[in-house]
């Protein structure tokens, strides 16, 4: 309790040794591992934090906070095989959190399993259809695999739930440009920039779309003036 009170009061440096002492004395409570892991994460001691997240999961394999945090640490370590081993298994609670879906999909994509990555993100969106992050990640994977129509459909649905998300407008503009739907692409890219997307990609893609629109516009021929001479 002393270590926990120190942690929640913001005194991380003092909380860690107090929690360690409770652990060494054999205190049996899963909250100890969760609080100590969070304290270690705050202190940037990631390997030690990972060990505590695993200790918490040994008590209960379904703890959301531990699965979210440990899978994120493993992604940051580029240990994609361990992410898959952690998250891709039969579960008592079959629905993953958005963070777990994002981490598992990233692990699949980095290990050359794009179909599994795409399905994981689709499952995640079925559970949390309003997640702009999952929609953007899924659309990015679909675009990488030249599935531009599917990417556009995903983004159009996501924008119906998140109409002012600049990242979704930029991604949809990119997808529509690939489909040669230039006027719509221009609309979404301009909207992305108006909403605050200052990325070079958004500006470059808009410039390409505008160039394409200009090249495709045939100027009207000037009417010829009749020659007044007989």
Secondary structure, DSSP 8 states (H G I E B T S, - for coil): -HHHHHHHTT-HHHHHHHHHHHHHTT---HHHHHHHHHHHHHTT-HHHHHHHHHHHHHH-TT-HHHHHHHHHHHHHTT-HHHHHHHHSS--SS----HHHHHHHHHHHHHTT-HHHHHHHHHHHHHH-TT-HHHHHHHHHHHHHTT-HHHHHHHHHHHHHH-TT-HHHHHHHHHHHHHTT-HHHHHHHHHHHHHTT---HHHHHHHHHHHHHHHHH--------------
